[in-house]
Amino acid sequence: MAGCEAATKALVKIKNKNDPAKNQLTWKWRDTVNTGDYGNPTAGTTYALCVYKDGATKIAEAQIESGMTWTASSLGFKYKASTPNSDGVSKVGLKEGTGSAKILVKAKGANLTVPAIPISPTTNVQLQLVRSGGTQCWESTFTAFTKDEAPSSRPRVRDWRSTLIPLTFQGEKMSAVRCHR
């Protein structure tokens, strides 16, 4: 989506386990978000986490619904589900601020499908959080991959700040907000 707010700091962490129920994704974004830009997820604003490969090919989408799983604070909103939603999302943090704003998205479980590690180091991957009811979105782009070099039956990533591993979420869901490419 053109015009998304790019992060000054971002990281992504993917764990691909032999047991799909133990797969995990963590995405952190940090920069500036103005008051009100997130909308109000306690009163109807929904979000989509969108993952693109090489600039245009959508390889994943996870919906984050509005409602009672969200709580408001003086600086933003928190989403915490004891059981991950149908796309595997279990936690979201949205904090407003100038230079100190943060977005955190965590997903896990069998509904989160991740590929084998490593992925081609020439692949660019972009993560975006898009909101309903507005034009605001937030993104980070990663261009380098690495694999933990320690022998292990469980592949994992060592350098989260420069590592990207494309992922897919099972199913294509209809909701109030969609990825736009």
Secondary structure, DSSP 8 states (H G I E B T S, - for coil): -TT-EE-SEEEEEEE--SSGGG-EEEEEEEEEE-TTTT--GGGT--EEEEEEETTTEEEEEEEE--STTEEEETTEEEEE-SS--TTSEEEEEEE-EEEEEEEEEEEESTTEE---S---TT--EEEEEEETTSS-EEEEEE-------S--SS-B-S-GGG-----EESS----S-----
